Amino acid sequence: MAQIVLTDCTATINSVELASRATSVTINYEKEAVEVTAFGDASRKFTSGLGNISVEVVLNQDFAASNVEATVFPLVGTTTTISFKPTSAATSSSNPSYSIAGAYLASHTPISGAVGELATTSLTFQGGTLTKATS
């Protein structure tokens, strides 16, 4: 299997492509382990429980129209659809698209940085339904 260096990800938030401002993306996908061990079992047993999805995105802040702030600010406290791909090439088995419908954005830090640093914003989306497309 080929290794990949992330240099060309796509990052779409609420139908706005923000890859030119994104510097980091992390998608966390897990299923809770629900114990189903019963009397007579020799070891613990588990089954799949509720899913949990969280997505962390770091963006270089931009206050221009139709850019980072204009896209993100109205989303706080709401759900939206977000999607990401490892590269901007067509979706395929080697370049899957991950889309999360109903992703909830709890908070947004419009201004973050110190003197002489680049202004950034870090977003954490939670929940929703994750879909992986390979074509």
Phi, psi and omega in degrees: 000137182285146175276157179224138173253124183285108177228352189216036181296156167257148180216105183247124179236120180054043178070010178251123179283117183241022182301326181290350178246346183280137177241347181201138175221132175226121176254122177251124182228123181214162173237133178296143175267114180258122183286134178235020180299137180232167177304139180096345178285141181273344178210167181292147178233147182225156171228165182285133178252214181293146176278156177221124181237134170220144181229126177251129181229132174249129182235143168288125185293143178210122184265005179293156179303143179061026179240209190303299186298317180296329179279315190277317187308313181289350183275345182300127180084011180230175174250152180208179175253134177231151178210154185214148172224150179298327177222168179278000178294171180302148177297133180203179179295334178263001177215067185290152175256130178250118181240135179238111176269137180080025178287129184263129177254110184278326185209164180209136177251097186299325180233122179213126179151165179247176180307126177082000180261158176290135177285128180229168170221137178250130181240142172233114176265145181228149174075191182098188181242121182270131176234133176250122179250139179238010176205000000 
